[in-house]
Amino acid sequence: QQQVKQSPQSLIVQKGGIPIINCAYENTAFDYFPWYQQFPGKGPALLIAIRPDVSEKKEGRFTISFNKSAKQFSLHIMDSQPGDSATYFCAASLGTYKYIFGTGTRLKVLA
Amino acid sequence: DAGVIQSPRHEVTEMGQEVTLRCKPISGHNSLFWYRQTMMRGLELLIYFNNNVPIDDSGMPEDRFSAKMPNASFSTLKIQPSEPRDSAVYFCASSPAGGTNTGELFFGEGSRLTVL
């Protein structure tokens, strides 16, 4: 019940495409859903986050869509660029220090 | 501003040796985390400190692992004796939030440990 299931494991898109990464959770008590971006040799960095009282949040080319009834949320990257090539992690938190991370999606954007 | 600073960035050691990983959190952050990242298990929380006090060490694999935070600007993660299955990237992260507040985690660049 504490798991966050992330898919796909890897994704390859052409420049300008819209990669979509999906996450699903079981625990309805989760109340904070961040996405972290990790480049090779670096630590994860917060990209965008959402709380369950909104269905969508946009920051630049990155959008989180949140479906509370389905217990799913997803990351969309508009007009993807080669520089977006990284590993993306979704996570969920119970409003405390404890984050449950997804297994990660390795994204490659072809030039 | 300096981010979370970890050392060493890479460590190669032989089984049975002691390994000490170091972390300097962002000044003013009162929460510090140690995570382990592997291909098989992803990002796992090992231990969480709040105001230098260990709050949750339930993720520490076994007694071979220990962590300390003697002051607000320094923490160590020690593995003694090390085993090949400890090979992973160890991340330190800090956060300005703590307790019941959820805040952004600021990760260091990690320490890649290889135990032969």
HADDOCK unambig.tbl for C-alpha pairs under 7 A between the chains (distance, minus, plus):
assign (segid A and resid 41 and name CA) (segid B and resid 109 and name CA) 6.78 0.50 0.50
assign (segid A and resid 42 and name CA) (segid B and resid 109 and name CA) 4.59 0.50 0.50
assign (segid A and resid 42 and name CA) (segid B and resid 110 and name CA) 6.92 0.50 0.50
assign (segid A and resid 43 and name CA) (segid B and resid 107 and name CA) 5.28 0.50 0.50
assign (segid A and resid 43 and name CA) (segid B and resid 108 and name CA) 5.50 0.50 0.50
assign (segid A and resid 43 and name CA) (segid B and resid 109 and name CA) 4.50 0.50 0.50
assign (segid A and resid 43 and name CA) (segid B and resid 110 and name CA) 6.16 0.50 0.50
assign (segid A and resid 44 and name CA) (segid B and resid 107 and name CA) 6.07 0.50 0.50
assign (segid A and resid 45 and name CA) (segid B and resid 106 and name CA) 6.60 0.50 0.50
assign (segid A and resid 45 and name CA) (segid B and resid 107 and name CA) 6.68 0.50 0.50
assign (segid A and resid 46 and name CA) (segid B and resid 104 and name CA) 6.82 0.50 0.50
assign (segid A and resid 95 and name CA) (segid B and resid 100 and name CA) 5.93 0.50 0.50
assign (segid A and resid 95 and name CA) (segid B and resid 101 and name CA) 5.99 0.50 0.50
assign (segid A and resid 95 and name CA) (segid B and resid 102 and name CA) 5.05 0.50 0.50
assign (segid A and resid 96 and name CA) (segid B and resid 99 and name CA) 6.12 0.50 0.50
assign (segid A and resid 96 and name CA) (segid B and resid 100 and name CA) 4.62 0.50 0.50
assign (segid A and resid 96 and name CA) (segid B and resid 101 and name CA) 5.68 0.50 0.50
assign (segid A and resid 96 and name CA) (segid B and resid 102 and name CA) 5.26 0.50 0.50
assign (segid A and resid 97 and name CA) (segid B and resid 98 and name CA) 6.49 0.50 0.50
assign (segid A and resid 97 and name CA) (segid B and resid 99 and name CA) 6.63 0.50 0.50
assign (segid A and resid 97 and name CA) (segid B and resid 102 and name CA) 6.05 0.50 0.50
assign (segid A and resid 101 and name CA) (segid B and resid 43 and name CA) 6.43 0.50 0.50
assign (segid A and resid 103 and name CA) (segid B and resid 42 and name CA) 5.36 0.50 0.50
